[in-house]
């Protein structure tokens, strides 16, 4: 993805959260580099990646933060959420507990992030549909109840990844601009 060097109208900070192993690192590399890396945990130390997109004629640089494994130690700090305009909250459609923990992640966002943060709930790994443990309807219901946007994606195949991020960025644009 080419970065437009000339002009950036807005920078939007987006955080990616959710239980360990749900695909946060992979969805980020799919969106920013169109890559999926098998068994790579190369994000340690890397704070964020960027991709520049055009929304409604404005050049938006999405600065997308990965927890770099900190969620394992419950050490996601307020600094991580500071200034975030959007959140991608991932669970793994093949692992029910990762969906059951989503409510906790929403509480975490409500406690540490800005009130107006736009949240997109993501059921990732839809390529593993034969192992599905979370019906989409459960997530739709939860998302409606909590005022979240919702999509199912596969970082592996790339299904819905761009559209989910672009939807989030558009919603942020409508909220803040
Ligand atoms: P994180 O701990 O949330 O950052 O999760 P990772 O991005 O490291 O992914 C955890 C594991 O799930 C890795 O083995 C990935 O290769 C795998 N994974 C991530 N996304 C997908 C996906 O969409 N489909 C499949 N089949 N595997 C995925």
Backbone and ligand atoms as CSV (ligand in chain L), in Angstrom:
chain,resi,resn,atom,element,x,y,z
A,1,UNK,N,N,0.856,-1.194,0.000
A,1,UNK,CA,C,0.000,0.000,0.000
A,1,UNK,C,C,0.888,1.239,0.000
A,2,UNK,N,N,0.714,2.058,-0.978
A,2,UNK,CA,C,1.516,3.284,-1.076
A,2,UNK,C,C,1.069,4.312,-0.054
A,3,UNK,N,N,2.026,4.925,0.591
A,3,UNK,CA,C,1.707,6.031,1.484
A,3,UNK,C,C,1.713,7.302,0.637
A,4,UNK,N,N,0.726,8.141,0.868
A,4,UNK,CA,C,0.736,9.426,0.168
A,4,UNK,C,C,1.587,10.384,0.979
A,5,UNK,N,N,2.739,10.725,0.424
A,5,UNK,CA,C,3.686,11.557,1.167
A,5,UNK,C,C,3.218,13.005,1.243
A,6,UNK,N,N,2.440,13.412,0.263
A,6,UNK,CA,C,2.146,14.841,0.111
A,6,UNK,C,C,1.302,15.413,1.233
A,7,UNK,N,N,0.223,14.723,1.536
A,7,UNK,CA,C,-0.774,15.400,2.351
A,7,UNK,C,C,-1.489,14.385,3.230
A,8,UNK,N,N,-1.516,14.646,4.526
A,8,UNK,CA,C,-2.315,13.835,5.439
A,8,UNK,C,C,-3.293,14.786,6.099
A,9,UNK,N,N,-4.578,14.514,5.960
A,9,UNK,CA,C,-5.558,15.403,6.582
A,9,UNK,C,C,-5.764,15.069,8.058
A,10,UNK,N,N,-5.808,13.778,8.358
A,10,UNK,CA,C,-6.051,13.373,9.744
A,10,UNK,C,C,-5.257,12.128,10.069
A,11,UNK,N,N,-4.863,12.006,11.343
A,11,UNK,CA,C,-4.294,10.761,11.847
A,11,UNK,C,C,-5.292,10.198,12.861
A,12,UNK,N,N,-5.715,8.970,12.635
A,12,UNK,CA,C,-6.644,8.319,13.562
A,12,UNK,C,C,-5.916,7.180,14.272
A,13,UNK,N,N,-5.886,7.255,15.585
A,13,UNK,CA,C,-5.316,6.144,16.353
A,13,UNK,C,C,-6.388,5.089,16.613
A,14,UNK,N,N,-6.045,3.853,16.304
A,14,UNK,CA,C,-6.962,2.723,16.514
A,14,UNK,C,C,-6.209,1.670,17.330
A,15,UNK,N,N,-6.850,1.123,18.352
A,15,UNK,CA,C,-6.211,0.042,19.118
A,15,UNK,C,C,-6.867,-1.291,18.776
A,16,UNK,N,N,-6.043,-2.331,18.763
A,16,UNK,CA,C,-6.552,-3.685,18.534
A,16,UNK,C,C,-6.452,-4.422,19.864
A,17,UNK,N,N,-7.591,-4.947,20.342
A,17,UNK,CA,C,-7.612,-5.628,21.636
A,17,UNK,C,C,-8.366,-6.953,21.534
A,18,UNK,N,N,-8.303,-7.709,22.601
A,18,UNK,CA,C,-8.930,-9.028,22.633
A,18,UNK,C,C,-7.945,-10.013,23.240
A,19,UNK,N,N,-8.456,-11.194,23.559
A,19,UNK,CA,C,-7.627,-12.212,24.208
A,19,UNK,C,C,-6.421,-12.596,23.351
A,20,UNK,N,N,-5.446,-13.150,24.002
A,20,UNK,CA,C,-4.256,-13.653,23.329
A,20,UNK,C,C,-4.634,-14.765,22.339
A,21,UNK,N,N,-4.083,-14.731,21.151
A,21,UNK,CA,C,-4.294,-15.801,20.178
A,21,UNK,C,C,-5.473,-15.620,19.241
A,22,UNK,N,N,-6.209,-14.522,19.362
A,22,UNK,CA,C,-7.409,-14.335,18.523
A,22,UNK,C,C,-7.067,-13.834,17.119
A,23,UNK,N,N,-5.825,-13.352,16.943
A,23,UNK,CA,C,-5.391,-12.914,15.609
A,23,UNK,C,C,-5.135,-11.421,15.475
A,24,UNK,N,N,-4.883,-10.747,16.584
A,24,UNK,CA,C,-4.674,-9.294,16.543
A,24,UNK,C,C,-3.486,-8.915,15.666
A,25,UNK,N,N,-2.375,-9.613,15.866
A,25,UNK,CA,C,-1.175,-9.292,15.105
A,25,UNK,C,C,-1.382,-9.574,13.618
A,26,UNK,N,N,-2.053,-10.680,13.336
A,26,UNK,CA,C,-2.258,-11.068,11.937
A,26,UNK,C,C,-3.230,-10.144,11.208
A,27,UNK,N,N,-4.270,-9.706,11.890
A,27,UNK,CA,C,-5.237,-8.851,11.198
A,27,UNK,C,C,-4.591,-7.500,10.907
A,28,UNK,N,N,-3.729,-7.080,11.817
A,28,UNK,CA,C,-3.015,-5.820,11.621
A,28,UNK,C,C,-2.056,-5.920,10.441
A,29,UNK,N,N,-1.333,-7.032,10.341
A,29,UNK,CA,C,-0.393,-7.137,9.224
A,29,UNK,C,C,-1.146,-7.369,7.905
A,30,UNK,N,N,-2.322,-8.009,7.982
A,30,UNK,CA,C,-3.152,-8.149,6.779
A,30,UNK,C,C,-3.611,-6.773,6.291
A,31,UNK,N,N,-4.061,-5.939,7.202
A,31,UNK,CA,C,-4.579,-4.628,6.787
A,31,UNK,C,C,-3.467,-3.674,6.350
A,32,UNK,N,N,-2.323,-3.679,7.058
A,32,UNK,CA,C,-1.286,-2.690,6.735
A,32,UNK,C,C,-0.299,-3.152,5.671
A,33,UNK,N,N,-0.101,-4.478,5.558
A,33,UNK,CA,C,0.909,-4.965,4.599
A,33,UNK,C,C,0.380,-6.013,3.623
A,34,UNK,N,N,-0.905,-6.369,3.799
A,34,UNK,CA,C,-1.505,-7.469,3.050
A,34,UNK,C,C,-0.691,-8.749,3.173
A,35,UNK,N,N,-0.249,-9.013,4.410
A,35,UNK,CA,C,0.536,-10.214,4.677
A,35,UNK,C,C,-0.103,-11.028,5.791
A,36,UNK,N,N,0.131,-12.332,5.749
A,36,UNK,CA,C,-0.217,-13.216,6.866
A,36,UNK,C,C,1.039,-14.019,7.141
A,37,UNK,N,N,1.577,-13.942,8.339
A,37,UNK,CA,C,2.832,-14.631,8.633
A,37,UNK,C,C,2.565,-15.803,9.544
A,38,UNK,N,N,2.901,-17.000,9.092
A,38,UNK,CA,C,2.711,-18.181,9.929
A,38,UNK,C,C,3.675,-18.133,11.112
A,39,UNK,N,N,3.111,-18.368,12.296
A,39,UNK,CA,C,3.917,-18.470,13.517
A,39,UNK,C,C,4.932,-17.357,13.686
A,40,UNK,N,N,4.511,-16.165,13.444
A,40,UNK,CA,C,5.445,-15.077,13.707
A,40,UNK,C,C,4.961,-14.276,14.896
A,41,UNK,N,N,5.837,-14.028,15.794
A,41,UNK,CA,C,5.522,-13.141,16.917
A,41,UNK,C,C,6.543,-12.027,16.896
A,42,UNK,N,N,6.632,-11.407,15.725
A,42,UNK,CA,C,7.684,-10.420,15.508
A,42,UNK,C,C,7.272,-9.038,15.982
A,43,UNK,N,N,6.069,-8.950,16.584
A,43,UNK,CA,C,5.595,-7.619,16.960
A,43,UNK,C,C,6.154,-7.136,18.289
A,44,UNK,N,N,6.834,-8.023,19.009
A,44,UNK,CA,C,7.349,-7.603,20.311
A,44,UNK,C,C,8.183,-6.327,20.117
A,45,UNK,N,N,7.778,-5.298,20.820
A,45,UNK,CA,C,8.510,-4.039,20.707
A,45,UNK,C,C,7.965,-3.090,19.668
A,46,UNK,N,N,7.214,-3.633,18.698
A,46,UNK,CA,C,6.634,-2.743,17.695
A,46,UNK,C,C,5.332,-2.176,18.239
A,47,UNK,N,N,5.193,-0.881,18.251
A,47,UNK,CA,C,4.027,-0.295,18.893
A,47,UNK,C,C,2.837,-0.143,17.960
A,48,UNK,N,N,3.088,0.327,16.743
A,48,UNK,CA,C,1.959,0.489,15.834
A,48,UNK,C,C,2.409,0.397,14.385
A,49,UNK,N,N,1.442,0.170,13.510
A,49,UNK,CA,C,1.697,0.193,12.078
A,49,UNK,C,C,0.687,1.142,11.462
A,50,UNK,N,N,0.971,1.584,10.263
A,50,UNK,CA,C,0.085,2.571,9.665
A,50,UNK,C,C,-0.340,2.163,8.256
A,51,UNK,N,N,-1.481,2.663,7.868
A,51,UNK,CA,C,-1.905,2.580,6.473
A,51,UNK,C,C,-2.701,3.844,6.182
A,52,UNK,N,N,-2.428,4.413,5.030
A,52,UNK,CA,C,-3.097,5.645,4.651
A,52,UNK,C,C,-4.197,5.347,3.649
A,53,UNK,N,N,-5.388,5.839,3.934
A,53,UNK,CA,C,-6.544,5.592,3.065
A,53,UNK,C,C,-7.260,6.911,2.810
A,54,UNK,N,N,-8.088,6.918,1.780
A,54,UNK,CA,C,-8.876,8.106,1.493
A,54,UNK,C,C,-10.327,7.837,1.843
A,55,UNK,N,N,-10.886,8.693,2.675
A,55,UNK,CA,C,-12.283,8.555,3.070
A,55,UNK,C,C,-12.981,9.876,2.832
A,56,UNK,N,N,-14.023,9.831,2.015
A,56,UNK,CA,C,-14.780,11.037,1.679
A,56,UNK,C,C,-13.858,12.171,1.233
A,57,UNK,N,N,-12.869,11.825,0.408
A,57,UNK,CA,C,-11.972,12.828,-0.160
A,57,UNK,C,C,-10.877,13.313,0.777
A,58,UNK,N,N,-10.828,12.782,1.992
A,58,UNK,CA,C,-9.789,13.184,2.950
A,58,UNK,C,C,-8.759,12.065,3.096
A,59,UNK,N,N,-7.485,12.470,3.213
A,59,UNK,CA,C,-6.425,11.477,3.380
A,59,UNK,C,C,-6.240,11.222,4.877
A,60,UNK,N,N,-6.499,9.978,5.246
A,60,UNK,CA,C,-6.486,9.593,6.655
A,60,UNK,C,C,-5.373,8.593,6.892
A,61,UNK,N,N,-4.511,8.912,7.822
A,61,UNK,CA,C,-3.485,7.951,8.204
A,61,UNK,C,C,-3.990,7.200,9.430
A,62,UNK,N,N,-4.231,5.900,9.258
A,62,UNK,CA,C,-4.658,5.067,10.377
A,62,UNK,C,C,-3.403,4.575,11.077
A,63,UNK,N,N,-3.311,4.893,12.369
A,63,UNK,CA,C,-2.165,4.469,13.173
A,63,UNK,C,C,-2.718,3.386,14.091
A,64,UNK,N,N,-2.371,2.131,13.790
A,64,UNK,CA,C,-3.048,1.014,14.448
A,64,UNK,C,C,-2.098,0.307,15.405
A,65,UNK,N,N,-2.519,0.266,16.654
A,65,UNK,CA,C,-1.663,-0.228,17.740
A,65,UNK,C,C,-1.969,-1.673,18.070
A,66,UNK,N,N,-0.909,-2.419,18.293
A,66,UNK,CA,C,-1.010,-3.817,18.712
A,66,UNK,C,C,-0.500,-3.906,20.147
A,67,UNK,N,N,-1.127,-4.760,20.942
A,67,UNK,CA,C,-0.720,-4.887,22.352
A,67,UNK,C,C,0.630,-5.577,22.510
A,68,UNK,N,N,1.157,-6.151,21.423
A,68,UNK,CA,C,2.457,-6.825,21.464
A,68,UNK,C,C,2.551,-7.835,22.606
A,69,UNK,N,N,1.461,-8.560,22.827
A,69,UNK,CA,C,1.488,-9.639,23.814
A,69,UNK,C,C,1.225,-9.215,25.250
A,70,UNK,N,N,1.108,-7.916,25.480
A,70,UNK,CA,C,0.903,-7.443,26.863
A,70,UNK,C,C,-0.379,-7.969,27.481
A,71,UNK,N,N,-1.411,-8.283,26.630
A,71,UNK,CA,C,-2.702,-8.703,27.172
A,71,UNK,C,C,-2.570,-9.999,27.980
A,72,UNK,N,N,-1.505,-10.761,27.714
A,72,UNK,CA,C,-1.284,-11.995,28.473
A,72,UNK,C,C,-1.059,-11.709,29.946
A,73,UNK,N,N,-0.488,-10.556,30.221
A,73,UNK,CA,C,-0.121,-10.228,31.608
A,73,UNK,C,C,-1.073,-9.183,32.178
A,74,UNK,N,N,-2.239,-8.972,31.487
A,74,UNK,CA,C,-3.199,-7.957,31.932
A,74,UNK,C,C,-2.516,-6.611,32.147
A,75,UNK,N,N,-1.582,-6.318,31.271
A,75,UNK,CA,C,-0.772,-5.121,31.464
A,75,UNK,C,C,-1.044,-4.061,30.406
A,76,UNK,N,N,-2.229,-4.159,29.765
A,76,UNK,CA,C,-2.570,-3.138,28.782
A,76,UNK,C,C,-2.871,-1.865,29.574
A,77,UNK,N,N,-2.045,-0.872,29.360
A,77,UNK,CA,C,-2.099,0.316,30.215
A,77,UNK,C,C,-2.952,1.427,29.605
A,78,UNK,N,N,-3.257,2.423,30.419
A,78,UNK,CA,C,-4.026,3.566,29.921
A,78,UNK,C,C,-3.308,4.260,28.779
A,79,UNK,N,N,-1.979,4.220,28.785
A,79,UNK,CA,C,-1.218,4.872,27.714
A,79,UNK,C,C,-1.582,4.268,26.361
A,80,UNK,N,N,-1.859,2.967,26.374
A,80,UNK,CA,C,-2.223,2.273,25.137
A,80,UNK,C,C,-3.521,2.848,24.560
A,81,UNK,N,N,-4.465,3.157,25.449
A,81,UNK,CA,C,-5.772,3.646,25.002
A,81,UNK,C,C,-5.807,5.158,24.759
A,82,UNK,N,N,-4.815,5.870,25.298
A,82,UNK,CA,C,-4.844,7.329,25.235
A,82,UNK,C,C,-4.907,7.839,23.800
A,83,UNK,N,N,-5.904,8.665,23.522
A,83,UNK,CA,C,-6.021,9.278,22.204
A,83,UNK,C,C,-6.626,8.368,21.147
A,84,UNK,N,N,-6.993,7.146,21.547
A,84,UNK,CA,C,-7.567,6.223,20.552
A,84,UNK,C,C,-8.983,6.672,20.177
A,85,UNK,N,N,-9.223,6.727,18.884
A,85,UNK,CA,C,-10.549,7.114,18.388
A,85,UNK,C,C,-11.369,5.888,18.024
A,86,UNK,N,N,-10.672,4.764,17.841
A,86,UNK,CA,C,-11.373,3.542,17.465
A,86,UNK,C,C,-10.722,2.324,18.091
A,87,UNK,N,N,-11.519,1.255,18.228
A,87,UNK,CA,C,-10.998,-0.003,18.749
A,87,UNK,C,C,-11.539,-1.155,17.926
A,88,UNK,N,N,-10.638,-2.058,17.582
A,88,UNK,CA,C,-11.007,-3.334,16.980
A,88,UNK,C,C,-10.948,-4.354,18.104
A,89,UNK,N,N,-12.111,-4.894,18.477
A,89,UNK,CA,C,-12.164,-5.847,19.594
A,89,UNK,C,C,-12.376,-7.241,19.010
A,90,UNK,N,N,-11.329,-8.036,19.036
A,90,UNK,CA,C,-11.367,-9.344,18.372
A,90,UNK,C,C,-11.682,-10.491,19.330
A,91,UNK,N,N,-12.426,-11.460,18.802
A,91,UNK,CA,C,-12.496,-12.773,19.432
A,91,UNK,C,C,-12.298,-13.782,18.313
A,92,UNK,N,N,-12.123,-15.053,18.714
A,92,UNK,CA,C,-11.866,-16.131,17.763
A,92,UNK,C,C,-13.168,-16.939,17.659
A,93,UNK,N,N,-13.759,-17.031,16.474
A,93,UNK,CA,C,-15.061,-17.714,16.344
A,93,UNK,C,C,-14.988,-19.195,16.702
A,94,UNK,N,N,-13.772,-19.746,16.798
A,94,UNK,CA,C,-13.625,-21.168,17.142
A,94,UNK,C,C,-13.380,-21.378,18.642
A,95,UNK,N,N,-13.270,-20.283,19.396
A,95,UNK,CA,C,-12.976,-20.404,20.844
A,95,UNK,C,C,-13.956,-19.587,21.665
A,96,UNK,N,N,-14.963,-20.261,22.189
A,96,UNK,CA,C,-16.037,-19.591,22.931
A,96,UNK,C,C,-15.545,-18.664,24.060
A,97,UNK,N,N,-14.537,-19.093,24.858
A,97,UNK,CA,C,-14.091,-18.206,25.947
A,97,UNK,C,C,-13.618,-16.837,25.460
A,98,UNK,N,N,-13.057,-16.779,24.257
A,98,UNK,CA,C,-12.576,-15.480,23.769
A,98,UNK,C,C,-13.744,-14.544,23.493
A,99,UNK,N,N,-14.920,-15.127,23.175
A,99,UNK,CA,C,-16.136,-14.321,23.013
A,99,UNK,C,C,-16.724,-13.962,24.375
A,100,UNK,N,N,-16.695,-14.924,25.296
A,100,UNK,CA,C,-17.224,-14.655,26.642
A,100,UNK,C,C,-16.461,-13.528,27.334
A,101,UNK,N,N,-15.207,-13.326,26.968
A,101,UNK,CA,C,-14.398,-12.256,27.579
A,101,UNK,C,C,-14.594,-10.893,26.934
A,102,UNK,N,N,-15.351,-10.854,25.839
A,102,UNK,CA,C,-15.514,-9.595,25.119
A,102,UNK,C,C,-16.124,-8.511,26.023
A,103,UNK,N,N,-17.071,-8.910,26.871
A,103,UNK,CA,C,-17.713,-7.934,27.764
A,103,UNK,C,C,-16.680,-7.272,28.672
A,104,UNK,N,N,-15.699,-8.061,29.106
A,104,UNK,CA,C,-14.640,-7.512,29.953
A,104,UNK,C,C,-13.796,-6.491,29.203
A,105,UNK,N,N,-13.544,-6.801,27.935
A,105,UNK,CA,C,-12.763,-5.860,27.120
A,105,UNK,C,C,-13.552,-4.565,26.885
A,106,UNK,N,N,-14.859,-4.684,26.740
A,106,UNK,CA,C,-15.676,-3.473,26.573
A,106,UNK,C,C,-15.595,-2.623,27.849
A,107,UNK,N,N,-15.671,-3.278,29.012
A,107,UNK,CA,C,-15.542,-2.554,30.290
A,107,UNK,C,C,-14.200,-1.842,30.369
A,108,UNK,N,N,-13.174,-2.553,29.947
A,108,UNK,CA,C,-11.814,-1.993,29.942
A,108,UNK,C,C,-11.759,-0.729,29.084
A,109,UNK,N,N,-12.420,-0.799,27.915
A,109,UNK,CA,C,-12.456,0.371,27.042
A,109,UNK,C,C,-13.231,1.506,27.681
A,110,UNK,N,N,-14.377,1.179,28.273
A,110,UNK,CA,C,-15.196,2.223,28.893
A,110,UNK,C,C,-14.439,2.877,30.050
A,111,UNK,N,N,-13.588,2.098,30.721
A,111,UNK,CA,C,-12.846,2.631,31.860
A,111,UNK,C,C,-11.646,3.484,31.433
A,112,UNK,N,N,-10.974,3.087,30.357
A,112,UNK,CA,C,-9.704,3.726,30.028
A,112,UNK,C,C,-9.707,4.580,28.765
A,113,UNK,N,N,-10.654,4.327,27.869
A,113,UNK,CA,C,-10.611,5.059,26.602
A,113,UNK,C,C,-11.606,6.216,26.625
A,114,UNK,N,N,-11.503,7.041,25.618
A,114,UNK,CA,C,-12.418,8.165,25.475
A,114,UNK,C,C,-13.857,7.657,25.313
A,115,UNK,N,N,-14.807,8.405,25.861
A,115,UNK,CA,C,-16.221,8.002,25.796
A,115,UNK,C,C,-16.736,7.817,24.376
A,116,UNK,N,N,-16.206,8.625,23.461
A,116,UNK,CA,C,-16.733,8.605,22.101
A,116,UNK,C,C,-16.025,7.576,21.211
A,117,UNK,N,N,-15.175,6.738,21.798
A,117,UNK,CA,C,-14.432,5.755,20.994
A,117,UNK,C,C,-15.406,4.868,20.207
A,118,UNK,N,N,-15.075,4.641,18.947
A,118,UNK,CA,C,-15.907,3.792,18.091
A,118,UNK,C,C,-15.365,2.370,18.185
A,119,UNK,N,N,-16.242,1.431,18.503
A,119,UNK,CA,C,-15.802,0.049,18.724
A,119,UNK,C,C,-16.376,-0.883,17.664
A,120,UNK,N,N,-15.494,-1.645,17.047
A,120,UNK,CA,C,-15.901,-2.656,16.077
A,120,UNK,C,C,-15.583,-4.026,16.664
A,121,UNK,N,N,-16.630,-4.811,16.889
A,121,UNK,CA,C,-16.454,-6.188,17.364
A,121,UNK,C,C,-16.147,-7.065,16.157
A,122,UNK,N,N,-15.108,-7.876,16.271
A,122,UNK,CA,C,-14.668,-8.702,15.143
A,122,UNK,C,C,-14.597,-10.172,15.549
A,123,UNK,N,N,-15.346,-11.003,14.868
A,123,UNK,CA,C,-15.206,-12.454,15.004
A,123,UNK,C,C,-14.210,-12.898,13.956
A,124,UNK,N,N,-12.993,-13.230,14.375
A,124,UNK,CA,C,-11.935,-13.562,13.415
A,124,UNK,C,C,-11.822,-15.087,13.221
A,125,UNK,N,N,-11.137,-15.469,12.169
A,125,UNK,CA,C,-10.856,-16.866,11.763
A,125,UNK,C,C,-12.068,-17.534,11.121
A,126,UNK,N,N,-12.858,-16.797,10.343
A,126,UNK,CA,C,-14.017,-17.412,9.679
A,126,UNK,C,C,-13.626,-18.443,8.631
A,127,UNK,N,N,-12.344,-18.471,8.244
A,127,UNK,CA,C,-11.910,-19.552,7.341
A,127,UNK,C,C,-12.027,-20.917,8.039
A,128,UNK,N,N,-12.057,-20.918,9.380
A,128,UNK,CA,C,-12.187,-22.176,10.137
A,128,UNK,C,C,-13.648,-22.438,10.503
A,129,UNK,N,N,-14.537,-22.188,9.549
A,129,UNK,CA,C,-15.976,-22.209,9.838
A,129,UNK,C,C,-16.455,-23.561,10.364
A,130,UNK,N,N,-15.787,-24.640,9.959
A,130,UNK,CA,C,-16.199,-25.973,10.427
A,130,UNK,C,C,-15.904,-26.162,11.923
A,131,UNK,N,N,-15.080,-25.267,12.486
A,131,UNK,CA,C,-14.769,-25.326,13.926
A,131,UNK,C,C,-15.517,-24.256,14.718
A,132,UNK,N,N,-16.488,-23.628,14.068
A,132,UNK,CA,C,-17.180,-22.499,14.696
A,132,UNK,C,C,-17.785,-22.890,16.048
A,133,UNK,N,N,-17.508,-22.055,17.070
A,133,UNK,CA,C,-18.056,-22.269,18.408
A,133,UNK,C,C,-18.908,-21.085,18.862
A,134,UNK,N,N,-18.891,-20.008,18.067
A,134,UNK,CA,C,-19.684,-18.821,18.401
A,134,UNK,C,C,-20.592,-18.487,17.220
A,135,UNK,N,N,-21.923,-18.702,17.364
A,135,UNK,CA,C,-22.838,-18.335,16.285
A,135,UNK,C,C,-22.806,-16.818,16.066
A,136,UNK,N,N,-22.860,-16.421,14.810
A,136,UNK,CA,C,-22.825,-14.993,14.497
A,136,UNK,C,C,-23.952,-14.240,15.203
A,137,UNK,N,N,-25.117,-14.911,15.370
A,137,UNK,CA,C,-26.275,-14.238,15.990
A,137,UNK,C,C,-25.963,-13.785,17.421
A,138,UNK,N,N,-25.170,-14.582,18.154
A,138,UNK,CA,C,-24.804,-14.204,19.527
A,138,UNK,C,C,-24.034,-12.882,19.525
A,139,UNK,N,N,-23.137,-12.773,18.563
A,139,UNK,CA,C,-22.311,-11.572,18.483
A,139,UNK,C,C,-23.131,-10.374,18.017
A,140,UNK,N,N,-24.047,-10.622,17.057
A,140,UNK,CA,C,-24.916,-9.540,16.565
A,140,UNK,C,C,-25.726,-8.981,17.724
A,141,UNK,N,N,-26.274,-9.878,18.539
A,141,UNK,CA,C,-27.092,-9.464,19.666
A,141,UNK,C,C,-26.278,-8.652,20.682
A,142,UNK,N,N,-25.080,-9.157,20.984
A,142,UNK,CA,C,-24.217,-8.454,21.937
A,142,UNK,C,C,-23.837,-7.072,21.396
A,143,UNK,N,N,-23.491,-7.030,20.108
A,143,UNK,CA,C,-23.064,-5.772,19.491
A,143,UNK,C,C,-24.203,-4.750,19.504
A,144,UNK,N,N,-25.407,-5.196,19.188
A,144,UNK,CA,C,-26.566,-4.282,19.190
A,144,UNK,C,C,-26.809,-3.751,20.592
A,145,UNK,N,N,-26.741,-4.654,21.552
A,145,UNK,CA,C,-26.963,-4.305,22.946
A,145,UNK,C,C,-25.963,-3.259,23.444
A,146,UNK,N,N,-24.714,-3.397,23.019
A,146,UNK,CA,C,-23.629,-2.542,23.523
A,146,UNK,C,C,-23.317,-1.357,22.600
A,147,UNK,N,N,-24.019,-1.266,21.475
A,147,UNK,CA,C,-23.751,-0.175,20.543
A,147,UNK,C,C,-22.413,-0.303,19.825
A,148,UNK,N,N,-22.074,-1.535,19.441
A,148,UNK,CA,C,-20.831,-1.771,18.715
A,148,UNK,C,C,-21.148,-2.103,17.264
A,149,UNK,N,N,-20.190,-1.881,16.387
A,149,UNK,CA,C,-20.311,-2.387,15.028
A,149,UNK,C,C,-19.769,-3.810,15.041
A,150,UNK,N,N,-20.140,-4.603,14.035
A,150,UNK,CA,C,-19.744,-6.004,14.062
A,150,UNK,C,C,-19.407,-6.521,12.674
A,151,UNK,N,N,-18.379,-7.338,12.612
A,151,UNK,CA,C,-18.044,-8.011,11.364
A,151,UNK,C,C,-17.319,-9.327,11.679
A,152,UNK,N,N,-17.405,-10.272,10.762
A,152,UNK,CA,C,-16.612,-11.493,10.872
A,152,UNK,C,C,-15.538,-11.446,9.793
A,153,UNK,N,N,-14.312,-11.820,10.165
A,153,UNK,CA,C,-13.178,-11.673,9.254
A,153,UNK,C,C,-12.321,-12.934,9.242
A,154,UNK,N,N,-11.440,-12.985,8.267
A,154,UNK,CA,C,-10.341,-13.942,8.307
A,154,UNK,C,C,-9.057,-13.199,7.960
A,155,UNK,N,N,-8.175,-13.100,8.931
A,155,UNK,CA,C,-6.858,-12.510,8.659
A,155,UNK,C,C,-6.094,-13.426,7.709
A,156,UNK,N,N,-6.396,-14.730,7.786
A,156,UNK,CA,C,-5.730,-15.725,6.963
A,156,UNK,C,C,-6.070,-15.536,5.477
A,157,UNK,N,N,-7.366,-15.497,5.148
A,157,UNK,CA,C,-7.759,-15.346,3.743
A,157,UNK,C,C,-7.864,-13.873,3.338
A,158,UNK,N,N,-7.987,-13.020,4.314
A,158,UNK,CA,C,-8.178,-11.594,4.041
A,158,UNK,C,C,-9.640,-11.188,3.979
A,159,UNK,N,N,-10.545,-12.148,4.081
A,159,UNK,CA,C,-11.983,-11.850,3.992
A,159,UNK,C,C,-12.414,-10.769,4.972
A,160,UNK,N,N,-13.049,-9.737,4.443
A,160,UNK,CA,C,-13.660,-8.671,5.250
A,160,UNK,C,C,-12.699,-7.810,6.054
A,161,UNK,N,N,-11.400,-8.045,5.926
A,161,UNK,CA,C,-10.465,-7.284,6.772
A,161,UNK,C,C,-10.462,-5.804,6.373
A,162,UNK,N,N,-10.260,-5.545,5.080
A,162,UNK,CA,C,-10.267,-4.148,4.634
A,162,UNK,C,C,-11.595,-3.484,4.935
A,163,UNK,N,N,-12.683,-4.188,4.620
A,163,UNK,CA,C,-13.995,-3.553,4.791
A,163,UNK,C,C,-14.271,-3.238,6.254
A,164,UNK,N,N,-13.817,-4.102,7.165
A,164,UNK,CA,C,-14.045,-3.843,8.595
A,164,UNK,C,C,-13.250,-2.622,9.056
A,165,UNK,N,N,-11.978,-2.547,8.667
A,165,UNK,CA,C,-11.175,-1.385,9.055
A,165,UNK,C,C,-11.721,-0.107,8.418
A,166,UNK,N,N,-12.096,-0.203,7.137
A,166,UNK,CA,C,-12.588,0.998,6.463
A,166,UNK,C,C,-13.892,1.478,7.078
A,167,UNK,N,N,-14.753,0.534,7.445
A,167,UNK,CA,C,-16.002,0.890,8.116
A,167,UNK,C,C,-15.716,1.624,9.426
A,168,UNK,N,N,-14.770,1.078,10.195
A,168,UNK,CA,C,-14.406,1.708,11.469
A,168,UNK,C,C,-13.876,3.128,11.231
A,169,UNK,N,N,-12.984,3.273,10.239
A,169,UNK,CA,C,-12.389,4.583,9.968
A,169,UNK,C,C,-13.448,5.579,9.504
A,170,UNK,N,N,-14.408,5.094,8.715
A,170,UNK,CA,C,-15.506,5.967,8.274
A,170,UNK,C,C,-16.356,6.424,9.438
A,171,UNK,N,N,-16.636,5.492,10.342
A,171,UNK,CA,C,-17.440,5.847,11.522
A,171,UNK,C,C,-16.693,6.856,12.391
A,172,UNK,N,N,-15.373,6.658,12.519
A,172,UNK,CA,C,-14.576,7.624,13.288
A,172,UNK,C,C,-14.652,8.986,12.611
A,173,UNK,N,N,-14.482,8.963,11.295
A,173,UNK,CA,C,-14.534,10.221,10.532
A,173,UNK,C,C,-15.855,10.946,10.798
A,174,UNK,N,N,-16.937,10.204,10.737
A,174,UNK,CA,C,-18.261,10.814,10.963
A,174,UNK,C,C,-18.412,11.327,12.397
A,175,UNK,N,N,-17.731,10.686,13.336
A,175,UNK,CA,C,-17.837,11.082,14.732
A,175,UNK,C,C,-17.011,12.337,15.033
A,176,UNK,N,N,-15.788,12.377,14.498
A,176,UNK,CA,C,-14.881,13.463,14.918
A,176,UNK,C,C,-14.729,14.597,13.920
A,177,UNK,N,N,-15.069,14.387,12.661
A,177,UNK,CA,C,-14.783,15.444,11.665
A,177,UNK,C,C,-16.032,16.268,11.309
L,1,LIG,P1,P,-2.729,-12.408,18.853
L,1,LIG,O1,O,-2.119,-13.098,20.040
L,1,LIG,O2,O,-4.122,-11.945,19.128
L,1,LIG,O3,O,-1.861,-11.306,18.290
L,1,LIG,O4,O,-2.885,-13.517,17.720
L,1,LIG,P2,P,-1.937,-13.811,16.449
L,1,LIG,O5,O,-2.140,-12.784,15.398
L,1,LIG,O6,O,-0.543,-14.041,16.923
L,1,LIG,O7,O,-2.595,-15.186,15.953
L,1,LIG,C1,C,-2.662,-16.306,16.823
L,1,LIG,C2,C,-2.674,-17.593,15.996
L,1,LIG,O8,O,-3.862,-17.650,15.218
L,1,LIG,C3,C,-1.498,-17.681,15.019
L,1,LIG,O9,O,-1.101,-19.024,14.931
L,1,LIG,C4,C,-2.111,-17.211,13.716
L,1,LIG,O10,O,-1.446,-17.766,12.604
L,1,LIG,C5,C,-3.546,-17.723,13.839
L,1,LIG,N1,N,-4.512,-16.885,13.110
L,1,LIG,C6,C,-4.684,-15.534,13.197
L,1,LIG,N2,N,-5.676,-15.120,12.402
L,1,LIG,C7,C,-6.161,-16.234,11.782
L,1,LIG,C8,C,-7.219,-16.458,10.828
L,1,LIG,O11,O,-7.935,-15.561,10.379
L,1,LIG,N3,N,-7.416,-17.760,10.443
L,1,LIG,C9,C,-6.658,-18.789,10.925
L,1,LIG,N4,N,-6.926,-20.009,10.466
L,1,LIG,N5,N,-5.664,-18.607,11.812
L,1,LIG,C10,C,-5.415,-17.346,12.240
